[in-house]
């Protein structure tokens, strides 16, 4: 069930606007909340040994760094906080009817992203429970899509996961 449609507790759900085909390494962009305020920045750093995307607060505080893992059978991106891996996002080897990504969370329950990833119509679930929904239907702005996060979730981590999925799906950078 979609997080917002048909429910009265809309104020408890957080919605963000993201750009389609997010960012190339070396580029930056802002993730805005539904009021149009800058909530997070994705900084496309190209100064390290490996190209890195960094999710930051509006004040520039680093929340997560995102790096592609090379030489894997499946596409994999690691999400780190303070130099420690907190999650790995892996593209499914076989996805017969839907696109699918598995998200291995180091100190928590693993997640799964599934749906039509290319068209930005998918859900992120933990143990079968929806924790986020991604959809381009919520914004009429061209090349934008929404990320709706359920109450009590780590918004920044779910947005970092969305960045990984977007990067691996669109092969940007």
N, C-alpha and C positions, 0 to 999 in steps of 0.2 A: 504494500500500500504506500503511495506517495506520502512523504512526510507532511506536506502542507494541505494539499487539496482535500476538502471535506472535513477539515478539523478546525476546532475553535481555538486551540492553544498555539496559534501562529507565532505569538511573541516569544515563545520559548525556543523556537527553531531559528538557527542562524543561517542566513543566506549570503553568499558571496558571488561577485561577478569576476569571471576570469576571461582572458583572451584566448581565442582559438589559436592553435599552433603557437603556443606561448612565447618562447624566447629562444633566440640563438645564443650560443656561448658568446659572451662579450656584451650582450644586450641586457637591459633591465626592464621590468614592468611591474605595475602595481596591481594587487588584488584588492578590490573595493568591496565594502559591505553593501547591502541593498539600498542604503541611503546615499551611496556614491562617495562615501568617505574612504580614504586610503587606510586599509587594515593591515596589510602585509606587503612587503616588497620581495620580488624574486630578482636576485642579483646574479647575472650570468658571468661569473668570474672566469677569466681565461689566463690567470697569472700563475696557477699552480701546475704541478707536473701533469695532473689529470684535470681536464675541464670539469668545472664544478658549478652547480647552481646553489645559491644560498637563499633560504627563506629568512627574512628579517622582519623585525618590528618596524613601524614607521620611523622610529628614532635610530635605526641602524643596528640594533642588537641582533646578533645572529641566533636564530632559533634552531635551524637545521641546515646541514649541508647535504647536497645530493650529488652522488657521483655514479657514473656508469661503471660496471664491472666488465672488463674485457676478457676474452677467451673463455666464455661460458657457452654451453650448448644452447641455453635460452638467454634471451635478453634479461639482464638483471641490473637494477639500480639500488644502491645502498643509501639509506638515510641515516645521518649521524647527528648526534647532539653532543657538543663538547668533545669531539674526537672519538666518541664511543658509538658504535653501530646500534641503532634502535629498531631498525626495520630494513627488510630487503623486499623489493618489488620484483616479481618474476613474471614474465610473459608465459602463458600456458603453451605447452608443446602442441597440443591438439585442442581445437575448440570447434567442434562440428557445427553447432547452430548459433552460438554466441561467442563473442570475444570474452576472454577470461584472463585475469591476473591473480596470482596468489601473493599475499603480503605476509611475510614471516615477521612477527613482532617479537623482539627479544625478551621483554619482560611483561608479556601480556598475551591475550588470546590472539591468534592469527586472524587475518581478514581475507576477504576475497572480493575482487571487483568483477562484476559480470553484467553483460548487456551489450548494447551496440556502442562500443567504445569509440569507434571512428566518428560516429555522429553525435557523440557526447550525450548519450542516453543510457546511463548505467547506474548501478547501485553498488555501494560498498557495504558488505555484510560481515558480521562477527557471529559465528555459531548460528547462522540462519536469520539473525536479527539485523535489520537495516540500520546502519549508523550514519550513512550519508547517501545522498542522491545527486547525480550530476545530470543536468538537462539544459538544452539550449532553448527550450520552450519559454522559459521565464523571462528572457530578455529579448527585446526587439532590436537591440544594438547589433549591427552586423559583426560577425566574427567574435561573438561573445557567447558564453554559456554560464550557467549558474551551478554553484555547489551548495547544497542545502545540508547542514550538519545537525544531527539530532542533539537534544539537550544532554549535557553531561559528558560530551566527547572532547577529545583533544583536537580542537579545530585546526591548529597549526600542523599537526601530524597528518590529519586527513587532507589538508590542502597540499602538503608536501607529497603525499601519495598520489594525489590528482596530477601534480606537476610531473611525477615520474611516468604515470600512465600516458599522459599527453606526449611527453618526450619520446617514449618508446613506440607509441602508435604513429606519430607523425614524422619520426626520424628527423627532428629539427636539430640544427647545430653543427 
